[in-house]
């Protein structure tokens, strides 16, 4: 049986748990901080969730990157796929999944640790998830240390007084875009969820339903999105057929609206980071929405750009043409250069 270790406050843990429920994949969930299961290997990088799978030699391996794990599960557990069969739609699903994982995590982390009310909430609750029965005195020490550490790391996602309005405005616009999409169909990928839906859900478990400031933004701008997060929690009873995938069209204004939003924020930051990593720089600067943006480089996100380009490069000419038509003039086409 698949084993997954994580915590409720991890967007990527929630992403994977919801996906496992929808796909009817049997799993054992181990809360981080509880007694570890004996004999499990340590992951190469200390991130959550950790998914334990059996490799080709029959050995247990610890994996932490949700995007390739999802594709691995498609091969290991057939049926109830979250990867669209249409190549062009599959690329779009991959691109939006990356946007959720790599950009929406910025407003999630920024809002949580930039505002006192949100930092109070997170610092108070999150340490309990590691050890629910810990004494008050022990929890108080952890709460103080945890808050100080997280607030000191705001710069990692580019959060500061200059970028704060840019990050928050991007979340509000995303909510509007997503609300328009949900008026067409219950999921980004149509009448059945794709990997992108689970990635968006993971970030929104925190933004839409935990952090007070972000929750207020969500309820003000898109109460439909707040409700969608609850719907996504457990889709084990949803039955899907092949025809439930979204029909991809360059005339779809709702999809275009979301892609335009991605092109305004996510794309310039990803490209500037990629260029800086390739040059061996430790920091990068760019402009987002007319405002200066500066942060430390993130090697993983440079890999993400390379992987997006590989996915695009693997498309047949007809599918590539459909993607080009869809992404044209949205700003997202710059990722494919």
Long-range contacts (C-beta under 8 A, 24 or more apart in sequence): 1-26, 1-27, 1-28, 2-26, 2-27, 2-28, 2-51, 2-52, 2-53, 3-27, 3-28, 3-30, 3-37, 3-40, 3-51, 3-52, 4-28, 4-29, 4-30, 4-49, 4-50, 4-51, 4-52, 5-29, 5-30, 5-31, 5-32, 5-48, 5-49, 5-50, 5-52, 6-30, 6-31, 6-32, 6-48, 6-49, 6-50, 7-31, 7-32, 7-33, 7-48, 7-126, 7-129, 7-130, 8-129, 8-205, 9-122, 9-125, 9-126, 9-129, 9-206, 9-210, 10-48, 10-49, 11-105, 11-108, 11-202, 11-203, 11-205, 11-206, 12-47, 12-48, 12-49, 12-66, 12-101, 12-202, 13-48, 13-49, 13-202, 14-201, 14-202, 14-205, 15-66, 15-198, 15-199, 15-201, 15-202, 16-49, 16-51, 16-66, 16-69, 16-70, 16-198, 16-202, 17-49, 18-198, 18-201, 18-202, 18-232, 18-233, 18-234, 18-235, 19-70, 19-73, 19-82, 19-195, 19-198, 21-234, 21-235, 21-236, 22-80, 22-82, 22-193, 22-198, 22-235, 22-236, 22-238, 23-73, 23-77, 23-79, 23-80, 23-81, 23-82, 24-79, 24-80, 24-236, 25-73, 25-77, 31-129, 32-129, 32-130, 33-129, 33-130, 33-131, 66-101, 66-199, 66-202, 67-94, 67-97, 67-98, 67-101, 67-195, 70-195, 70-198, 80-240, 82-193, 82-194, 82-195, 82-197, 82-198, 83-194, 83-195, 84-189, 84-194, 84-245, 84-246, 85-242, 85-245, 86-245, 86-248, 86-319, 87-315, 87-316, 87-319, 88-248, 88-315, 88-319, 88-322, 88-323, 88-326, 89-189, 89-194, 89-245, 89-246, 89-248, 91-311, 91-312, 91-315, 91-319, 91-323, 92-196, 92-248, 92-255, 92-323, 92-326, 93-188, 93-189, 93-194, 93-195, 93-196, 94-195, 94-196, 94-308, 94-311, 95-196, 95-262, 95-308, 95-332, 95-335, 96-188, 96-196, 96-199, 96-200, 96-258, 96-262, 97-194, 97-195, 97-196, 97-198, 97-199, 98-199, 98-304, 98-307, 98-308, 99-262, 99-266, 100-196, 100-199, 100-200, 100-202, 100-203, 101-199, 101-202, 101-203, 102-266, 102-270, 102-301, 102-304, 103-170, 103-262, 103-265, 103-266, 103-269, 103-270, 104-171, 104-174, 104-200, 104-203, 104-204, 104-207, 105-157, 105-203, 106-157, 106-158, 106-159, 106-167, 106-170, 107-167, 107-168, 107-170, 107-171, 107-207, 107-214, 108-203, 108-206, 108-207, 108-211, 108-214, 109-150, 109-154, 109-157, 109-159, 110-154, 110-157, 110-159, 110-164, 110-167, 110-168, 111-167, 111-168, 111-171, 111-207, 111-211, 111-213, 111-214, 112-150, 112-206, 112-211, 112-214, 113-147, 113-150, 113-151, 113-153, 113-154, 113-159, 114-154, 114-159, 114-164, 115-212, 115-213, 117-212, 117-213, 118-211, 118-212, 118-213, 118-214, 119-147, 119-150, 119-151, 121-210, 121-211, 121-212, 122-147, 122-150, 122-210, 122-211, 123-147, 123-150, 155-295, 155-296, 156-295, 156-296, 156-298, 157-295, 158-269, 158-293, 158-294, 158-295, 162-291, 162-292, 163-288, 163-291, 163-293, 165-291, 166-265, 166-288, 166-289, 166-291, 166-293, 168-217, 169-289, 170-261, 170-264, 170-265, 170-289, 171-207, 171-214, 171-217, 172-217, 172-221, 173-261, 173-264, 174-258, 174-261, 175-217, 175-218, 175-221, 175-222, 175-225, 176-221, 176-222, 176-257, 177-254, 177-257, 177-258, 177-261, 178-222, 178-225, 178-258, 179-221, 179-222, 179-224, 179-225, 180-253, 180-254, 180-257, 181-254, 181-255, 181-258, 182-224, 182-225, 182-228, 183-224, 183-254, 184-254, 185-246, 186-228, 186-231, 188-246, 189-245, 189-246, 190-244, 190-245, 190-246, 190-247, 191-240, 191-244, 191-245, 192-238, 192-240, 192-241, 192-244, 192-245, 193-232, 193-235, 193-238, 194-245, 197-232, 198-232, 201-228, 201-229, 201-232, 204-228, 204-229, 205-229, 248-322, 248-326, 249-326, 250-322, 250-325, 250-326, 250-328, 255-326, 256-326, 256-330, 259-326, 259-327, 259-330, 259-331, 259-332, 260-330, 260-331, 262-330, 262-331, 262-332, 263-330, 263-331, 263-332, 263-334, 264-288, 264-289, 264-331, 265-289, 267-331, 267-332, 267-334, 267-335, 268-293, 268-331, 269-293, 270-301, 270-304, 270-305, 270-335, 271-305, 271-334, 271-335, 273-297, 273-298, 273-301, 273-302, 273-305, 274-301, 274-302, 274-305, 274-306, 277-302, 278-302, 305-335, 308-335, 308-336, 309-335, 309-336, 312-336
